[in-house]
């Protein structure tokens, strides 16, 4: 039985975690299937909506599997490698989160570019209570998303962020009753923009450090495209 569903339309992918009886806990099979989904998306890039089947986004990693992992598996960075790959997808990713986004589920949501939540959403990283740390990206992504102080509260003091707090700290873009519909509206806006401009923008934002020359080079490429000329001409004609 598959653990995810990848649905492709003309202008987007919808990736659904599909283990609702286990609160969409991320197990080894799901990791393998998510890597295969990334291969599909990388070959034909489009924006991606990531969500969970049922009431929850992802209630964490599969604890039974984690208990049996040893030093070698930790050094392989099994979950981190996947989430880093998702973070590097060429075009924007939107996580539509309801219910639990805990542990590995939270780290998957942090790897997305944008998060939209329902009022039931809860983000948290309880790994230290299980004798481990949140090692699949939370240590470097969460401080960038919510600031070092709040990140330490989550990663060290066991604080969970409810939907209102996630909105207030900037972790989520919006809190709505229909998170999937809202995510699609965001992607609707994304797909109306220049795909190449979005790819350059995401690359520059995610690049480490300040690299203004990279923005200059990307802008130079965009200035020479027919798409830029067409879009600006259409804007000026609408203005007239």
N, C-alpha and C positions, 0 to 999 in steps of 0.2 A: 504494500500500500504506500502510495506517495505521500510525502509530508508537506509539499508545497504545490501551489498552482500558479503557473505563469501564463497570463492571458495577454495577447498582443492585439492592439488595434492599429489603425493607420498612424496615430501620432503619439502613442504611449504604451507602456507596459503596466499591468497590474499584477503584483507579486503577492500572493496570499499564503501566509503560514497556515498549515492545515493539519494541526493536531489538537482540535478543540477540547477533546476529552482530557488532554494533558496540559491545558492552558497554553497550548502551542509551545511547550518547552522545546528548546533547541537541542536535538540529539545529533549523533554522528551522521545518520542518514540525511537529516535535514541540511547539515553543513555540506555534504556532498552534493545534494540537489541544488542548494543555493549557489555553489560554485558553477554548476552546469548552467543555471539560469544566468549567471554573470557572463558566461561565455556567449550566450545568445544575445544578451544586451550589448556586449562589447562589439560584436560583429555588426550590429545594426542599431546604433545608439538612438535612444528616445528617452524622454523623461519617464520616471518610474514612480508609481504609487506602491508603497509597501504597507500591508495591513495584516491582521490576524483574523482567522475564522472564529466566529462566536463572540464571546463576551470579552476576550482578552487579546492583547497584542502578542505578548510572549512572557510567560511567567518565569522565565529564567532558562538556564541550561538544564539538561537532564542530570539530576544529582546522582543517580545510580551510576551513570557513565563517568561523571567527574570523580566519584569516590574511587573508581578503579584506575584512574589515570595516575601516572608517575612522573618522575623528573623528565624523562625523554619526551613525553607528550606535552608537558609544559613548555619545554624548550622549542618544540615545534610551533608553538603559538597557534594552535588549531583554530580557535575562535577568532583571535586577533587577526590572523592572516585573511580570513574571510571578511571580517568587518572592514579591514583596511581596503580590501578589494572593492567592497560596496561603496566605500567613501570615495574611491577613485573613479567610479563610473562616470563617463564623459559628460552626461547631462544631468540636470537636477533630479534629486530623489526626494520624495515627500512621504514621511511616515504618518499614517492615519492610525492613531493610538486610542484604544478604549481599554478600560480595565487595567490589568497588570502589565507593566513594562519593567520587569525586575531582572537583576543580574545580567545575564547575556542578552535578555530581551531589551533591557535599558540600553546596553551598549550597542545593540543593533540600531535602535532609534537614534542614538547619538551620532552614529555613522552617516545618517541621512542628512541632507542639506536643510530640510524644513520638517517641522513636526506640527501636526494638528491633533488636538485631543478632544475627547468627550469629557463631561463632568465626572465620569467614573475613573478617569485615568490616574494611575499611581506609578511614579518613577522612583526606582531605588536600587541600591547595590548592597545587598546584605552579605556579600561574600566573606568579610572577616568573621562573621558569626559562624561560618562554616569552616573556618580555619584557612581560608585562602584570601587572595585579593582580587579586585576587579581588574584583570590583566588584559582584557580584550579591547582596550582603547579608552576606557573611562578615565584613566589617570591623565591622559593628555587631551582628550576631547571635552570632558565635562568642565574643567576649569575655563576652557576657551568659550564655552557656551553660557555658563552661569556665574563665572568668577571663581577665584580660588577659595574664598571663604565658604560659599555655599557648597562648592564641590567637596571640600573637606568635611562639611557637615554630613553630606550624603555618604562619602566613601569611608569616613572614619568614625562618625558618631551614629551611623545607622539611620539617619533621617530619610524618610520618604518624602517626595514632593508630590502633593496632590495637584489636581488640574489648575486650581487658582494660583498656587504658588509657582507652578511651572510657567504659567502665563506671566506672572509678575516678575520672575527672574529672567525671562526671555528664552526659556528652553522651548516653549511652544509658541507658534504664531497666533493661534486662536483656540478657543474652547467653544465647541458647538455640539448640538445634539447629534447631528449626522456628520460624523467625521469623514466618512468616505466621500460623500457628496462635496464637502468643503475642500477635500484634497483634490478632487477632480476639477473644481473651479480654479484652484491655484494652478494646476497643470494646464487648464484652458488658457490662462494668461501667459504661462511659460511658452506654450506652443505657438502663440502669436508673435513671439519675439524671434530674433535671429538665432538660429541654432549654433552657428559658428561663434557669434558674439557671446552666447551663453557658455560655450565650451571654454573659450579664452577666459571669461570672467571667473568661472569656477576654478580653473587652473591657477590663476593669479591669486585669488583669495586663499586657496589651500596651500600655496607655496610657502615654505618657511622664510621668515624674515621679510625685510622690505626690499623689493626688487622693481623700482619704478621703470627701469629700462625694459623689463619684460612687458609692462603695459604699453610702452611706446612701440615696441615691435609688434605686439598684437594689434594695436590700433592702426599701425601702418598697413598691416595685411588687410584689416577690415575696411580701411579707407579706399582700397583698390577694388573692392568687390562690387559686382553688379547689384547684389542684394542691398547693400548700403545706399547706392544711388537710387534704386527703385523705391526704397522705403522713405528716403528723405524727399524725393520728388512727390510721392503720394502725400506726405505730411504737408508740404508747401501748398499743394493743390487743395487739400482740405481746408487749410487756413485761409486761402483766398476765397 
